């Protein structure tokens, strides 16, 4: 595909967030800061077939807004997004670009697409922003969803919207959330009425320290340092005295529920275990902290996944032994 863009790389901001978090309100406020002589562009993605958010943005000269309707540009085929973005760049030659994925999107996947080699000379990725609704942080049914967690983990900056409506319970939940996500080294901002200065988010995208690699047992015979994107894979990352080890495994893999539960309960010296698995008892989510082991039925996931957080060097642990034990829990191990 031929890509035509402005002579220099364009700063690109991804504004992510769960449904109703306040992404469009924040985006409108950011757009109001456009210098008069510049042209800014917005690529919006709505899950439905009728676009609404585009009508809420400025329509005057100096702005170019394009919508992708139906589906998710993060998860579906890359081609519609690639074409729409290429056309937007070539037709408007913007000085700055904002991308607002649907609230049902996985921004990390979109970021992977936009950091591919063929975009690097055209796009200058800035810190990925995820907006969370501060007034709903007390609602555990809302905040424990896997997609919500995915969007938080992908963020370099987390903008807490509706800060003026937060209750004491929300403030307490925010403190707990910050503690939970310490290993991801994010910058948290509290925002009232969408008020955020563009300079607060106009910082370089730092990339991820979590390199995805083949499963540990596969690395005994394969290239150990191969960075991959397809399932299955594992990663380990450390920051600020914390470590996170994670695995993502194909959705078609089915696990014995009680074997899996026993394995997780046997682990020691961890701070948090979170996962969702396709089991012979249906889809199950696990949310363990040192005070309470919670597990329950869950909605069908997009894959099997687990993360374990420790307050020590994860590299010193025998992750191969854990992974082998995890694979022994598979019901469909012949696949």
N, C-alpha and C positions, 0 to 999 in steps of 0.2 A: 504494500500500500504506500502510495506517495503521500508524504506529510508535508504540508506547507505551513509554516508558522512565522511568527515575528522574528526579526534578525537575532534577538537575544532570547535566552531562556525566560519563560514567563513564570512568575511566582504563582503557585497553585495551592489553594487551601481546601482541604476536605473538611466539611462541617457535618459530622455524623451525630447520631443520637436516636434513642428509641422513640416509638410513636408518641407524639404529643409532648416531647421534651422541650420544645421551643426553638428548634433549629431555624425555622423561617423567620421568626421574630429577631433572633440574633443576626441572621444574615441581612435582614433589612437594615438593622442598625449599623452593621459593618459597611454596607453599600453606601450609606449616607455620608461616609467619610471619604468618598472618592474625590481626588483632586479634579478640578474643573477640566484640565487639559488631557486627562487620561480617559481611556475606554476600559471598562471592566466587564467581564463576561461571567455568566452563571450557567452551569450545566446541572439541571435538576432531574431527579428520577422519582417518579411516583409509581407505586405498585399497581394502582388501578389504571383504567383506560381513559379516564377523564381527568385532565390536569386542573388543579385548583390553585396550588401554591404559586404558580407563575403569575397569576393575576394579582397576587399580593405584593409583588415586587415592583420597584420603580420602572416605569415605562418610557421615561423621557430619554432624550438623546444622551449618549455616553454609556448606556448599558445595553448589553446583548444577553438575552435569556433564551436558552433552548431547553426543551423538556424531552425526556425519554419516558414514554408511558408503557405500562404493562411489564410486570416482572421486576427483577432486581439487577442493576448494572454491575453489582458486586459479584453476584453468584452465577448469573446466566452466561450465555455465550458472549465472548469479548467483542465480537465483530460489530454489533450495533453501537456499543459505546465507542469503539475505536473510530468508526465512521462519523458518528455525531461529533466527537471531540475534534477530529481532523477538520471537519467542515466549519465548526465554530471558530477554530483558530485561523483557518485560511480566509474565511469571509469577514471576520471582525478584527483580526490582528490585535487582540486585547493586551493591555499592559498588566492585567492581573486577572486570575481566573479563580472562581469559587465553584466547588462541586458539592452538591447536597444529595447524598444517596437517600433512598427510602429508609424509613425507620425500621424496616424489616431487613436491612442489608448488613453485610459483613464488611466493614471498611478495610480490614486488613487485606482482603482479597483484591479490593479495588486498588489499594496502595501497591500491591505486588504488580498489578497490570501497569500502573503508571510509572513504575521504576524500572521497567524493562529497558534494555539498551537502546531500542529505537526511539524512545521518548526522551532520553536523558539530555540530549542537546537542545530540546524544545521546551521542557518543563523543569522548573526549579521547585521541587516539592518543599512545602513548608510544614510545620508541625501539625500533625493530625489532631483535630479538635473533636471531642465527643461531648455533647450536651446532655446533662442529666437533670431531671426535674427534682429540685431540692424539696419541693413540697410533698413528694411521694416517696421519699427515702424511707419513711417509717413502714411502708407497705411491703412486707417481705414477699408476698405473692407476686408483686411487681418486679422487685429488684433481684430476685433469685433466678430469673429466667436465663437460660444459657445464652441467648442472643444478646441480652443486656450485658452479661459478663464479657462476651466477645468484643462488644463495642468499647467497653471500658479498658480491656487489656490492649486494644489496638491504639489507644489514645496516648499522645505525648502531652496534651493539655486537656484537662477536664473542666468544662464550664458548668457550674452548678446554677441552673436557672431558677427563677421564682424564689430567690433567696429571701425576699421580703415577706414571703408567705410561709416560711419554714417554722415549724413548731419545735418545742424542746425535744420531742421524740425524733424529729427529722435531724436536728443538730447532733443528737447522740448517734443516730444511724450514720451520719456523715463522718463522724470521728472513727467509727468502727470500719467504715468503707475505706477510708484513707489508710488505716492500719493494715487492712487486708491486702491492699494493693501497693504497699511499700516496695516490694521487690521490683515493681515496674517503673519506679523513679519518675512519676508523673508530676506535673505542675497543676495545682488545683486553683480555680478562680471562682469566686461567688459573684453572680451577675443578677442585677435587679433591672427589670423591664428591658432586657436584651442589651443593656449598656455595657459594651466592651470595646476598648480602644484597639484598633487594628495593630498597633505596635505590640500589644500583649501576645498576639498570636503570630506575628510576622517574624518567626524565628525558624532556623533551618530544621528540616526533618533529620532526626538523628539516626534513623534506622533501628533495627532490633538486634539485641545481643543474643537472642534466642535462635540459634542456627538449627534448622530442621534437618535431621539426619535419619538414615535408615534405622530400623530397629537394631538394638545392640547385638542381638544374636545373629543378625544378618551381616553385621560389620566384621564378624570374624572371618568371613570369606569374601566380602565385598569391599569397596573403597570406603574407608571410615569417614573421610572428610567431605564426602559428597553432600552438597546442600540440595535438598529435594523439595518438591511442592506436592506431590501426590501422596496419598495414603498407602500404607501406614508409615508413620514417622514418629520420632521422639525428639525432645529438646531438653536442655538444661540451661538455666541462666541464674546468675547470682548478682545481688546488689545490696548495699547497705546492711550487710550481715545476714541477709536472707537468701534462700535458694529456692527455686521452683523447678521441679522435674515434671514433664508432661508427656503424654502419649495421645495421639489421634489414630484411630483404627477404623477400618471400613465398616460401614453401616451393616453390611451383610453378615459380619461376624456375630455369632450368638454365643453368649456366655452362660454358664450354669450360675444361677443367682446365688445359691447358698455357698458354693465354692468361692465365688467372688467376695461375698460378704465376709466369709471367714478370713480370706487373705487380707482384706482391708483392716479388719479388726486386729489382726496379728501385728500390724506395723507399729513401730515404736519411735518415740522422740520426734514427732511431727507437730506442726502448728495447725495445719489445715489439710484436709483431703476433700476434694470435690470431684465429682464425676457423673457421667450419665452413660448407661450401657443398655444394649439390646440383650435381654436375657431370656431364658426359657420361661420366665414368669412375667414377661412383658418388659417394656422400657422402664428402667429404674434410675432414679437420681440418688446420689449419695452426697451428703453435706456433713462432714465430721469436723468437730472441734474438740479440744481436750475435755470439755465438760459434757458433751452430748454427741451421740452417734445418731444422726438422722438419715433415714432412707425412706423413699416412698415411690409410688408409681408416677410416671412422668409421660409427657407427650412424646410422640415419636421424634427422635433427634435426626440430625443430618449425618452423624457419625457416632462412634463410640469414643469417649474421651475421658481422661483423668489427669488431675494436677495434684501434686503433693508439695506443700510448702514447709520448709525447715528453717530454723534460726541457726544455721551452721553451713559449712561447706558441703554442698550436695555431691561434689565430685568425689568425695572420700567414701561415699556410700556404695554398696554393692547393688547398683541398679540392674545389672545383668541378671542377678538372682531374682530380683523382684519381677523383672520383665518375663523371665522364664516361668515363674509361678503364675503370672497373669495369663500367659499363653496356655498354661495347663488348665485354666478355668474355661477355656473355649469348648463349646459343645460341638462346633463344626470344625474341629482342628484339621480335618482332612482337606478342607478347601484351600 
